[in-house]
Amino acid sequence: MESLENLEIGSRLRRRRKEKGLSIATLAERSGVSTGLISQIERDMVSPTVVSIFRIAQALDTNISYFFSAPEEPSYTLLHEGERRHILLAGGARDYELLTSSRPERALDMVRVTLRGGASFDRECVCHAGEECGYVLSGILTVLLDGQELELFPGDSIYYPSTSPHVYLNTHQEDCISIWSMTPKFF
């Protein structure tokens, strides 16, 4: 049987055994693994076989994975050009490029929105919980907000609570590109 290599097995075994209030002798009796082997595992002198660690895990009311560190995931997600998802609507006239990952724990969306020039867009406003903030990179963006029609030019930004009826569109011939941040997650 192939042995398992992990320097944390011993300390995790000792900690779990003590949490359960078991002596090495009692654990040995419950698991069918010798006291000598358990002692050596706890002191990281040997690496247990899969069968030994399975028996010990069962006797400690846990599973094998308890003894191993989960691979640490970075706290960040890096998305390179070409790796991001695109949501195309209105026959491709609206391109929502998701700048945030699909990690379920994220709290906001960042989106690069390209609205093609000359395309007609629905002027129906929406409202939902959360907040939005947009920044225009190029073109002219029209934002319908609370019954007002606002034009934003490159370098302009806008913030509003998403509970206000709103929609953004491009009423000009040139493409409009903007960056948006939204909470909670929308996409």
C-alpha positions in Angstrom: 0.0 0.0 0.0 1.3 3.4 -0.9 2.3 5.7 2.0 1.0 9.2 2.6 3.4 12.1 2.8 2.3 15.2 4.8 4.1 16.8 7.7 0.9 17.9 9.3 -0.6 14.5 9.9 1.1 14.0 13.3 0.1 17.3 14.8 -3.5 16.9 13.5 -3.7 13.4 14.8 -2.5 14.4 18.2 -4.9 17.4 18.3 -7.9 15.3 17.3 -7.1 12.5 19.7 -6.8 15.0 22.6 -10.0 16.7 21.5 -11.7 13.3 21.8 -10.1 12.7 25.2 -8.5 9.5 24.1 -5.1 8.0 25.1 -2.9 6.5 22.5 -3.7 3.1 23.9 -7.5 3.7 23.6 -7.1 5.0 20.0 -5.0 1.9 19.2 -7.6 -0.4 20.6 -10.5 1.4 18.6 -8.5 1.6 15.4 -6.6 -1.6 15.3 -3.4 0.4 14.7 -0.6 -0.3 17.2 0.3 2.1 19.9 3.8 2.3 18.7 2.7 3.3 15.1 0.3 5.9 16.4 3.1 7.4 18.6 5.5 7.5 15.7 2.9 9.1 13.4 2.2 11.8 16.0 5.9 12.6 16.2 6.2 12.6 12.4 8.7 9.7 12.5 6.8 7.7 10.0 4.2 8.3 7.3 1.1 6.1 7.7 -0.3 3.9 5.0 -3.7 4.8 3.6 -5.2 1.9 5.5 -3.7 3.0 8.8 -4.8 6.6 8.5 -8.3 5.4 7.4 -8.7 3.2 10.5 -7.4 6.0 12.7 -9.8 8.5 11.1 -12.8 6.2 11.6 -11.8 5.7 15.3 -11.7 9.5 15.7 -15.1 10.0 13.9 -13.6 11.9 11.0 -12.3 11.1 7.5 -8.8 11.0 5.9 -9.1 14.5 4.5 -9.0 15.9 8.1 -5.3 15.1 8.3 -4.3 16.9 5.1 -4.2 20.6 4.4 -6.5 21.7 1.6 -4.4 23.4 -1.1 -4.4 27.0 -0.2 -6.3 29.1 -2.8 -5.1 32.6 -3.4 -7.3 35.3 -2.1 -7.3 36.9 -5.6 -8.4 35.9 -9.1 -6.4 37.1 -12.0 -8.2 37.1 -15.4 -6.1 37.7 -18.4 -7.3 39.2 -21.7 -9.3 36.5 -23.5 -10.2 34.6 -20.3 -13.2 36.7 -19.3 -16.8 35.8 -20.0 -18.9 37.9 -22.4 -22.7 38.2 -22.3 -23.9 39.4 -25.6 -27.4 40.8 -25.9 -29.4 42.5 -28.6 -27.7 40.6 -31.4 -24.3 41.5 -30.0 -25.1 45.2 -29.8 -24.6 45.0 -26.0 -21.5 43.3 -24.8 -21.1 42.7 -21.1 -17.5 41.6 -20.4 -17.3 40.3 -16.8 -14.2 41.6 -15.2 -14.8 39.7 -12.0 -14.4 35.9 -11.6 -17.3 33.5 -11.0 -16.1 32.9 -7.4 -19.3 32.4 -5.4 -18.1 34.5 -2.4 -17.6 37.7 -4.4 -19.8 40.6 -3.3 -19.8 42.7 -6.4 -19.6 42.6 -10.2 -17.2 44.6 -12.4 -18.3 44.8 -16.0 -16.9 46.4 -19.1 -20.0 47.4 -21.2 -19.7 48.0 -24.9 -22.8 49.5 -26.5 -22.6 49.5 -30.3 -23.4 52.8 -32.0 -26.5 53.0 -34.1 -28.2 50.1 -32.5 -31.6 50.7 -30.9 -32.0 49.8 -27.3 -34.9 49.2 -25.0 -35.6 52.2 -22.9 -37.4 50.2 -20.2 -35.9 51.0 -16.8 -35.1 48.4 -14.1 -34.6 48.6 -10.4 -33.2 46.2 -7.9 -31.4 46.1 -4.6 -27.8 47.4 -4.4 -25.7 50.1 -5.8 -24.0 50.9 -9.2 -21.2 53.0 -10.3 -20.2 53.6 -13.9 -17.3 55.3 -15.7 -17.2 56.1 -19.4 -14.0 55.2 -21.2 -15.1 56.2 -24.8 -18.2 57.4 -26.6 -21.3 59.0 -25.1 -23.4 57.1 -22.6 -27.0 58.0 -22.0 -28.3 57.0 -18.5 -32.1 57.2 -17.9 -32.3 57.6 -14.1 -35.5 58.4 -12.1 -37.1 59.9 -15.2 -34.1 62.0 -16.2 -31.9 61.6 -19.3 -28.2 62.1 -18.4 -25.4 62.2 -20.9 -22.0 61.0 -19.8 -18.8 61.7 -21.7 -15.3 60.1 -21.5 -14.0 60.6 -18.0 -17.4 61.1 -16.5 -18.7 58.8 -13.7 -22.1 58.2 -12.1 -23.2 56.5 -8.9 -26.7 55.7 -7.8 -28.7 53.3 -5.7 -30.0 50.5 -7.9 -33.4 50.9 -6.3 -33.8 54.0 -8.6 -35.3 53.1 -12.0 -32.5 53.1 -14.5 -31.1 51.9 -17.8 -28.0 52.9 -19.8 -27.9 53.1 -23.5 -26.1 54.5 -26.5 -28.1 56.9 -28.6 -25.1 58.0 -30.8 -23.4 56.4 -33.8 -20.0 55.8 -32.1 -19.6 52.8 -29.8 -19.7 53.6 -26.1 -17.4 51.7 -23.7 -17.9 52.0 -19.9 -16.8 50.2 -16.8 -19.5 49.4 -14.1 -19.4 48.1 -10.6 -22.5 46.6 -9.0 -23.6 45.2 -5.7 -24.9 42.7 -5.0 -23.8 40.4 -7.8 -26.0 40.9 -10.8 -24.3 38.6 -13.4 
